[in-house]
Amino acid sequence: MTDTRVRVRSLIVFVVLSAIVIALYVGVAGLSGHSGYPLDDAWIHQTYARNWAETGQLAYVVGQPSAGSTSPLWTFLISMAYRLRIDPHIWTLLLGAICLALSAWLLSRIADRMLPQRKIIAWCVGLACLFEWHMIWAAASGMETMLFIAMALLIIERSMAGARSWSMGVFGGLMILTRPEGLVLIGLAALVLLTRSINGGPKEFLITLFAALIVIAPGALINFQASGTFFPNTFYAKQQEYAELMSSATIWLSSIASMIIAPLAGGQVLVLPGLVYWIVKRRSMLRDKSQWPHWLPLVWIGVHISVYALRLPVAYQHGRYLMPIIPIVLLYGIVGSSIALDRRSGSAKSNRWIKLLAPALIGSIAISLIAFVPIGAAAYAADVSIIDAEMVQVAHWLSANTPPDALIAAHDIGAIGYFARRPLIDLAGLISPEVIPFMRDEDRLRQLIEARHASYLVTFPDWYPHLPDALGFVPMFQGSSPFSAQHLTVYVAR
C-alpha cells in the first residue's frame, strides 16, 4: 500500500472519530434541552457570516461596516452555509469536526517525522489530540480555535518537510486571517527559512513574508477602512477590558498561573515529563540548523504564552486562548516518553524497569485522556445551557418586545445581534471602537448612552453595578440559567 493511500485512510479514520466525539458533546447538551454554542462570541461569527452572505458586507449591523471580526477566514467559511442554504449550526459543527480531524492527522504526521521508525507513536499522538477534551470542546464551540490550531500544525509540518517558501507564506497569511496572533508562528517559521542556505535563505524569508502580506491584505484593508487600524477591534478591546489584571504584580502572576493551568487540566499533564525529557535529550540538536524546524513548535508555544502573559492573561472559557499549546504538549510529551521508554537502549536492569513502567505510563495517559471526555462533555453542556438560557433567551425577548429601530447598549452582543437584529452600542468595543478607551468608566459610558439616546441597556448586573441607576433604568427581563450566579438583564427607562 502506498504512503498516499495510508495517509488518506488515516485521515478518514480521524474524520469519522472526530464526528463521533463532537456528536457526543452536542448530544449531551441536547439531552439537557439546550442547543447552540458554549460562547456568545460564536453568535458574533454567525451574525457576520449571515450578513456577509446576504448583503456582501462584512458588517455586524447591515449598513455599518465594522472591524469586529477577529477571524475573517472563519467567518467566510461559515457564510457558505447561508449561501448554500444549509443549517448553519450543523455546518459550523461539521467545520469544527474537519478541523479537529485535520489537526489530529497533521500532528500524527509531525510525530512520524520526529520518530519515523515508530509508526505506532504517530497514531498515538494523533488519537491523543482527537480525544483531548479541550480539543473536542473547541471543535464544537462554533469558534475559530480549531481552524487556528490546524493552520498552525500545517505550517509546522510543512516547515519540517522543507516546503517552498511561497506556500509557507500563503498558509501563514491564512493563519493570520484566522487569528491575528498567527503572526508569531509565521514570523518564526520565516526565520527558520533563513537557515536553509547562505544564499537562498534571505530570499525564501522575503518570499514567505511577501506571500503572507498578499493574503492578509484584503482583511487588513477592510479593518483599516472600518476603524482606521489594520487589526480587528477585538485585538485592542480585550486588552483594555482586562487591563486591571496588569494592575499589580500579584494579580498579574496569579492570572498567568491560572491561564497556564487551565489548558493543562486533563490527561496531558501526565506527558509533561516526556516533554522535558525530549528537551534535555535533544538540546544538542540546537547546534544543527537543519534540525531547527523540530524546535519551532516549542519556541512558538513559548512565545505564544509570553504574548498572552504580557497582554491578555486570562483563563476563562477553559483557557481557550492557550488551547493551541495542547497539541504541542501532547506531541513532545508522547514522543519524549517513547524515547525514554525505548527498550532497545540502556542496560538490562534498566530495560527490566522500562518493561514494567511502559504499560503503566501508556495506560495512565490513555485512561486519563478518555476519562476527561465525559467530564468535558458535561462542561460543554453546562456552557451551552448558560448561553442558551441567558444570551439567547434575552435576545429572543428583545426581538419580540422592542421596536425594530430600538437602540440597545449591550455587553455582550453576540446572540442579540443574531436573533434581535437591532441597532447596537457595543459596550465591549468590538463593533463600537469609540468605546474602547473608556470601556470600564461607567460615567463616560453613561454619557455616551445618553448622547446616543439608547432605549435599552443589556448587561449582567455585576459588570456595570452603577450604570443602570445612573441612567435611570430599571430591570425589565432576565435570563434564567441555573448555572449562572448573575443573570443577563434588560434595563429600560423608568
ABEGO torsion letter per residue (X at the ends): XBAAAAAAAAAAAAAAAAAAAAAAAAAAAAAAGBBEBABAAAAAAAAAAAAAAAAGBBBABBGBBBAABABAAAAAAAAAAAAAGBBAAAAAAAAAAAAAAAAAAAAAAAAAAABAABAAAAAAAAAAAAABAAAAAAAAAGBAAAAAAAAAAAAAAAAAAGBBAAAAAAAAAAAAAABAAAAAAAAAAAAAAAAABAAAAAAAAAAAAAAAAAAAAAAAAAAAAAAGBABBAAAAAAAAAAAAAAABAAAAAAAAAAAAAAAABEAAAAAAAAAAAAAAAAAAAAABAAAAAAAAAAAAAAAAAAAAAAABBBABGGGAAAAAAAAAAAAAAAAAAAAAABAABEBAAAAAAAAAAAAAAAAAAAAAAAAAAAAAAAAAAAAAAAAAAAAAAAAAAAAAABBAABBBBBOBAAAAAAAAGBBBBBAAGAABAAAAAAAABAAAAAAAAAAAGBABBBBBAAABAAAAAAAGBBBABBBABAABABBBBBBBBX
